[in-house]
């Protein structure tokens, strides 16, 4: 849906009706009608809003939106709670996803940590669907998590500003995911630290196994998409001569290197791509972290392949470091002088 919206808007000269979607992720005492009005007026041009989509009439905060809509002579459409199957990709927030899909811009009010998972899925959906020319605003009144140890180190790294301001959204979304999704945060920290204890050869062996899973030469899926990035990042820190001066990987040389040192059956995939996964992660770089922790890690946990989980999270950690321009690591890599 996100890609369809991006494509349609880029290929159309017709201006979309400016529909504002308003989501409340749950109940919290600090929220009141004045705050709702102030945030909407601060973040949006009221004269450009033609309609409002929001939560169902039976929910507590509907009255705030309804009074705002009446005050500004705006039509309002409520989306009631509905029941969906567990197979639904948007199970946790289907109603919120519907509001996102049917609106042109979004504002999300969040203030209760018990609803952090709902908040993330609402923010993720809104950002992907509105990323091209809509606006997505996240009003978060919750306190930052009190992080220590490696989790604090990861959090601090993700917050480092990028020289390219276009990457501010990537930084914001990666930090939001890390803060809101406590279970995934704990898993990532645990597995990445386990990956530190593995040899580089072990890490790369597991990453290449994941990359080659399915063994279809003509299909490039989401797992391969992420693993290729992880493999390049790990090798970057141990074998710089396999990269150009601009850090671009020398693909043919890396492929031959992996065949010789790591996995004799390795090859770089080409051909068809899993479009609804690969291109979403290409357009929305921050979604790669979400895809890893919500799709890939649970898959390998179900398989009981915890070494695979460790290699994947370590690969993501190396990718974060490389993306932030960290050239020298503050921890030793096992077998750094030579993969083996």
N, C-alpha and C positions, 0 to 999 in steps of 0.2 A: 504493500500500500504506500509506503514512504517513497519508493522509487517511482511508482506510478504518479504520485502527486508532483514530484520533482520534474518528471518528464513532461507531464501535461502543462505545468505552469511555464516551463521553458519554451515549449512549442506553441503557446497560445498568446495572442495579443489581446485577449479579452480579460479585463480586470475582474478578479473574483469578488463576489459580494463579501464585504468585510464583516464576518461573523466572529464574535468573540466568545470563546469557550472559557467557562469558569469552573474550576474543580476545587473541592475541599476534601482533603485526604482523611479527615476525621475530626473529632470533637476536641477542642481545647479552649480553656476559659479566657485566654488573652484576646481572642478574636471577637470583634464587634462590627457593627454595621459601618461605623465611621472608618475603621481601618480598611474594610473592603472597598469602600468608595474612594478613599485616598490613594490606595495602591493602583486601582484601575485608572484613575485620572492622571496619576504620576507617570504611568507606563504606556498609556495609549491616548491617542487623539480622539476624544469623545465624538467629535463631529464626523469621524470616519467610520464609526461603529453603526451598523445597520440592523444588527440582530444579536441576541445572546443565547447561547446554549449552556445549560448548567445541570445540576443535580436534580433529583426527583422532588416533587412537591412535599412529600412526607418527611423529608430530611430537614434537620434543624436549621441549616444555613440557607435554605432556599429563600426564606423570607428576606434575607439581606439582599440577595440578588434581585428578587422580585421588586422590592421597593426601589432599588437603584434603577431598574429597568423602567418602572412607571414614572419615576422622577425625570428620566431623560427621554421618555416617549419611545422606548425601544421594545419591540416584540421579544418574547422569551419562550424558549422551548426547553422543558425539563426532560431529563432522561432517567427513567425509573430503574431501580435495581432489578436485575433479571437473573435467572439461574442458567449456568452454562456448564458444560462437561469439563472434566479435568484435562481432556485432550486439547482444549482450546488454548491457543498460544497466549491469549490475553485473559486467561481465567481470572487472575487476581483482580484485575481492574477493567473488566469488559465494558462496564458502563462508562468508565473514564475514557477508554479507548474510543468508544463511539463518539463521545463529545469531541475528542481530538480529531477524528476523521472527518467530522461534519462541520468543523470550525476552521477559520482562516488564521487566527492567532489564539494563544492560550495564556491564562494566568492560573497558577496552582498555589493554593494556600495550604501550608503544612505546618503543624505545630505540636504534634504528639508523636513521640518516638515509637510508640507501639504500632504506629502505622507507617513506619519508615519504608517497608517493602512496598506498600501501596503507593507511597510517594515516589519511590524510584521508578516503578513501572509507568506511572502517570507522566513523570518527567521524561523518561526515555522515549515513550511513545510520542509525546508532544514535540520533543526536539527533532525526532526523525521525520515526523509528518510535516512539521512547519519549517524545516531547516532551510528551504530554498528562498522563500520570500516572505514567509509568515514570521511571527514573533512569538517566542515562548518565554514566559516569565515565571520564575520559581520564588515564592515568598516563603522562606524557611525560618520559623521562629524557634526551632529546637536548638538545644545546646550542642556544641561540637562534642564528639566522643572523646573521652579522656584516654589517650593512647600512650603506651609505653613500649620500650624495647624496639623490636624490629618493625612492629606496626607503626610506631611513631616515625621511624626512619623512612618507611615507604610513604607515609602521609606527607612528610616534609619534602621528599623528592617530587611527588606528584604536584605539589604546590609551587614549584620553581617556575617563575614566569618564563615564557618563550620570547625570543627576540621577534618572532613573527606574530603580530597581534591577531592574525587570522586563526592562530592556534589557541586563542584564549578559551574558545568554546570546548576544545578538546580537554584542556586542563580542568575547566570547571566541571565537565561531565565525569571525568575520571575521578576527581576528588569527591564529587557527590556520590558516585557509586561506592567508593571506598568508605565514606562516612555513613551512608544510609544502610548498606547491606552488611550488617555485622557478621552474619554467618559466613558469607563469602569472604569478608575481610580476614576472619580468623583462619579460614581454610587456606587462603592465598599465602598468608604469612607463614603458616605451618609448613605447607608443601614447598614454598620457595626456600625456606631454611633447610629442609631435607635435601633439596636439590643442590645446595651449597656443599653438602657432605659427599655428593656423588662425584666421581671423576668426570672430566669433560667427555671422555669417550663414552661413558655410561649415559650421560645426558643426551649427547648427539645420537647415540644408538636408539634411545627411546623416541626421540623427536623424529628421526627418519622412519621409524616403524609406524608412528602415527601418520606421518606424511604419506607413506605408501599404502596405508590401509585402503582396501578396495582394489588396488592394483589396476585401475583403469587408466590407460595411457591417455585417453581422450576426454577425461573428466577432471576438473579442478574444483574440489569441494571446499567448504568452509574450513574443515580441519587442515587440509593442505595449505590453504591460504594463510592461516595463522602460523602453522609450523614452519613454512618457508621463511617468514619474518623472524621467528625464534632461532632457527638454524643460522641464518645470516648474522644475527646479533651475537650469538654465542661464539661463532667463528671469528667475528670481528675482534673480540677481546683476546683471542689466542693466536690468530694467524693473519696479521694485517696485510701481508703481501698478496692476499687473495682479494683485495679491494683496490679500486682506483683512488686517486687523490681526493675525489669528491665523495668518498665512502660508498660508491656504487659497487655492488658485488660483481666479481668476474665469474659469471654463472658457469661457464664451461669449465673453468679451472676448479671452482668449488665442487662441481659435480664429480670431476675426476678425483679430486682430493678425498671426498667422502667415500667414493667407490673403493679407493685404495686403503684408507685408514679406518673407516667406520662400518660401511654397509655396502658389500659388493653389488647388490642389486638396485642401488639407489639411482633414480633418474628424476629430472625436473619434469613435472607434468605440463601439459599444454592442451589446447583444444577447448572444448565446452566448459563453461563455468556454471557453478550453482548460483545463478543470478540473484535469487532472493536472499542469499547469504553473502556471497563474495562482494557484490556491488554495494550492498548496504554497508559492509565493513570498509569498503573503499571510500565511499562518500562520507561516512561518519566514523572517523578513525577511533573515536572513543568507544564505539560499540564493540570493538575487538575484545576489550577487557570484559565487558558484559557477556559476550558470547563465550569466551573461555570459561568463565566462572559459572554461568547458568546452563551451559549446554555441554561443553567438553569435559570439564572436571566431574560432573555427576555421572557421565557415561563411563569414565574410567574407574570411578568409585564403585559403580554397580558391577563392573568386571572384576573388582578386587585388585586392579593394577595401580597400586599406590606409588610405585616407582614412576609410572607414566604420569601420574598427577604431579609428582615432584619435579620431573623434567619439564613439564609444560609450564608450571608456575615459575620455575627458575628461568626458563626461556623468556617468559613475559617480563620478569624482573630485569633480565639483561637488556631486553628491548626498551623498557622504561629508561634505564641508565643511558643507553646509546641515544635514544630520542632526546634526552635532556642534555646531551653533549658531555656526559661524564666520561672522561678519557681514562682516568686512573681509578681502579677499584680500591675500596677501603677494606677488602678482604682477599685472602689468597684463593686462587683457583687451583684445584687439584690438577696436576700435570699441565701447567700453563706453557712450559717451554715446548712441549710437543704433545699433540693429542695422542693419547695411548695409555 
